[in-house]
């Protein structure tokens, strides 16, 4: 029984870094997605502002 328990803990410890790297990869992708969305938003906003200023002149 004790061997089973250590085997389980060993398996759990070995599986942990994989989950950590997976979480880091997902977080990095999420940040990249948010940054690209923010960049696209600011670009669209700048274009709208440019059109508005041109229409005023």
N, C-alpha and C positions, 0 to 999 in steps of 0.2 A: 504494500500500500504506500509506504513512504517513497519507494522508487517511482511509483506512478505520480505521486504529488510533485516530486522534483522534476520529472519528465514534463509534467504539465506546466510547471513554472518556467522551465527552460524553453519550452515551445512558446509560451506567452512572451518571454523576454526576447526571443528571436523574431517574433512576429511584430513586436512593437516598433522597431526602427522603420519597417516597411510602411506602417501606418503613418508614422511621423513624416516620412518623405512624401507619401501620397498627400497628406494634409498640406505640406509645404508647396507641393506642385499645384494643388487646387487653389491655394491662397495666391500663389504667384499668377496663375491664369486669371483669377478673379480681379486682382489688382490691374493686370494688363488690360482686361476687358473694361474696367471702370475708367482707366486712363484714356483708352481709345475712344470711349463714349464721351468723356469730358472734352477731349480734343476735337471730336466731330461736332460737339455742341458749341464749343467756342468758335470754331470755324464758321458754322452756320450763322451764329449770332453776329460775327464780324461782317459776314456777307450781307446780312439783313441791315446792319448799321450802315454799311457802305451804300446800299441801295437807297436807304432813307436819306442819307446826307446828300446823295446825288439828286434825289427827287426835290429836295429842299432848294438846291441851287438852280 
